[in-house]
Amino acid sequence: GIAFDGQSEVKIFNTMGELVYTVIDGEMTAGEYEFEVPTSKLSSGTYFLRMKSGPFTGTDKILISR
């Protein structure tokens, strides 16, 4: 979820650190959100989901397989 009100980002990067998809980039209120990532536009493999909200930054690994 979004931890703080204000500028928030949820972005997906490949293993080379290149941005491949922006899920959220803007002003958000704190809370839980659901979103869909169009995986049909991404190749199978490992990606990293980076979340930023206020002073919080977190990263999770995601796998896409076909």
C-alpha positions as CSV (number, residue, x, y, z in Angstrom):
1,G,0.0,0.0,0.0
2,I,0.9,3.7,-0.2
3,A,2.4,4.6,3.2
4,F,2.1,8.4,3.1
5,D,0.1,11.1,1.4
6,G,1.9,12.9,-1.4
7,Q,4.2,12.0,-4.3
8,S,4.3,8.3,-4.8
9,E,5.9,6.0,-7.4
10,V,5.5,2.4,-8.3
11,K,7.8,1.4,-11.1
12,I,9.1,-1.8,-12.7
13,F,12.7,-2.3,-13.7
14,N,14.5,-5.1,-15.5
15,T,17.6,-6.8,-14.1
16,M,19.8,-4.2,-15.8
17,G,18.1,-1.4,-13.8
18,E,16.2,0.0,-16.8
19,L,12.7,1.3,-16.3
20,V,10.3,-0.9,-18.2
21,Y,6.9,0.3,-16.9
22,T,5.5,3.0,-14.6
23,V,2.5,1.9,-12.6
24,I,2.0,5.0,-10.5
25,D,3.8,8.4,-10.6
26,G,1.9,11.2,-8.9
27,E,0.1,12.5,-5.9
28,M,-1.7,9.8,-3.9
29,T,-3.3,9.5,-0.5
30,A,-2.2,6.8,1.9
31,G,-4.0,3.6,1.6
32,E,-4.3,0.2,-0.1
33,Y,-4.6,0.1,-3.9
34,E,-4.9,-2.6,-6.6
35,F,-3.3,-2.2,-10.0
36,E,-2.7,-4.3,-13.0
37,V,0.6,-4.6,-14.9
38,P,0.2,-5.4,-18.6
39,T,2.6,-8.4,-18.5
40,S,1.8,-9.1,-22.2
41,K,4.2,-6.2,-22.9
42,L,7.0,-7.7,-20.9
43,S,9.2,-10.7,-21.7
44,S,9.4,-13.7,-19.4
45,G,12.0,-13.1,-16.7
46,T,12.8,-11.4,-13.4
47,Y,11.9,-7.8,-12.7
48,F,12.0,-5.5,-9.7
49,L,9.0,-3.5,-8.4
50,R,10.1,-0.3,-6.7
51,M,7.7,1.6,-4.5
52,K,8.3,5.1,-3.1
53,S,6.0,7.0,-0.8
54,G,7.3,9.9,1.4
55,P,10.5,8.6,3.1
56,F,9.6,5.0,2.4
57,T,11.2,3.1,-0.4
58,G,10.8,-0.7,-1.0
59,T,11.7,-3.2,-3.7
60,D,10.2,-6.6,-4.4
61,K,11.3,-9.1,-7.0
62,I,8.6,-10.3,-9.4
63,L,8.8,-13.2,-12.0
64,I,6.9,-13.3,-15.2
65,S,6.6,-16.6,-17.0
66,R,4.7,-17.7,-20.0
